[in-house]
Amino acid sequence: MMKNFSRDEVEEAYQQFVKAGDVGDWNAWADLHSKDGVWVEHELGTFQGREAIRKAICEVMVPVPMMEFPVEWHVIEGNRVVYYPWQVMPDPKGGGEVYRFGCVTILEYAGDGLWSYQEDVYNPKEGNAVIGRWLKAGGQLVSP
């Protein structure tokens, strides 16, 4: 049976997780997954273990270091956090044009500030359309 952690501990670990993503420190973000953690990313696949998660996130984020992930809401129920982070690209023209798509992320807390499970659910067609619109407007991906 899995141990139940305090709401305060889960909230603190969640805030650290979001902070690592907000600053784009993908190594620190990967370090917040347990050694045997699982990341289910419906478009990219399922990654088993912290090092597989690290390799995947570091590769996927190279072309989009400018992407931001403002959280609209989050809910904690026991050891689970469900939250809604927008996937946002900045307006390449510096104006107010919005380039974003939604995502639902599910996390399972394992203790010691680590997450044993993460699942990201979003519409890849919408994501591709947003990125396409952003590129057409002058956005540029970063080459590895």
N, C-alpha and C positions, 0 to 999 in steps of 0.2 A: 504494500500500500504506500502511495506517495505521501510524503509529509506535506502538510498545509503550512504555508508561510504567512507571516503577518501582512496585512494590506500595506502597511508602511514600507516593509521591505520590498514587496513587489513593485510598489509605486516608485521607490527610489531606483531600483534596477531598471525599470521602464524609462525613467527620466535619463539615466546614463546611456541607455540604448539609443534613444532619440537624439541626445546630444552628440554622440559619436557620428551618427548619420548627418546631423546638421552641419558639422564642421568638415565632413568628408574624410574622416579618418577611418578608412575601411579596414585597416589592420586592427585598430582598436575595436571597431564594430565586430569583426570576426572573433576577437578575443572574448567578446561577451556571450559567445555560444559555448556550450559545454563541449568537451573533447569529442563526445559521441553525438553531438547535436545534429539535427536534421533541418534542412531548409528546403521547403517545397516552393518552388518558383514555377508557376504553371506554364510559363512560356519557355523558360530555360531548362527546366528539369528539376530533379530532386538531388540534393547534395548531402552526403552523409559524412559527418565528422567536421570538426572545426577547420582543418587544413583544406578540405575540399570546398568548404564555404568561403574561406579566405581567398582561394584561387579564383573562384567564380565571381565573387563580388568585386575583387580588385580588377579583374579583366573587364567586367561589364561596365564599371564606372569610369574607366579611362577616357572614353570619348565624351563623357558628359559631366565633367567636374563642376560645371555651373548649375547643375540640377539642384533644386531645393525640394524639401519635403515637409511643408507646413502641416501640422496635425490639426484637423478640424475637431475631432473628439476622440476620447478613449474611455474604455470601460474595463474595470477590473472585477473579475469574479473568481474568487479562490486564487489559484496559481496562474490563471489565464488572463491575458490582456488582449483585447481586441481594439484596434484603433484604425482611424481613417486618415492616412497621410496623402495629401495631394502630391503628385509628381509634376513639378513646375519647372519650366524653362523660362529664362528671363527674356523679355522683349528685346530682340536684337537691335531694334531701332531706338531703344531707350524710352519708349512711350508706355502706354498703359495697356497694350494688347496682351491678352491672357493666353498662355500656352500651357495647359495643364490637363491632366487626367487623374481620375480617382483610383484608389487602391484600398483594399481592406487587408490589414495584417493581423494575423493571429499568432500570439506568442505563448509559450508554456514555460513558466519559471521553474528552475531546477535548484535554486538556492545558491548562495555565495556570489550573487550578482550575475549569474549565468542563465542562459536560456537553452532549453533542451530541444525546443521545436519552434519553428517559424514557418508560417505559410503566408504567401502573398497572393492575393486574388485581385485580378484586374482584367480589363478587356484589352488584349493586345492589339486588336484592330484600332481601337480608340487611341491607344498609345502611339502606334505607328502613324496614324493620321495627324496627331498633334505634333510629333517630331517632324513629319513631312511639311506641315504648315509652317513650323518654326524655321526649318531649313530654307523653304521658299521665301521666307521673310528676311533671310540673311543670316540666320543662325549658323554656327559652324561647329562641327564636331572636332574634338582634339584627336590628332593622330597618335597612336601608341609609340 
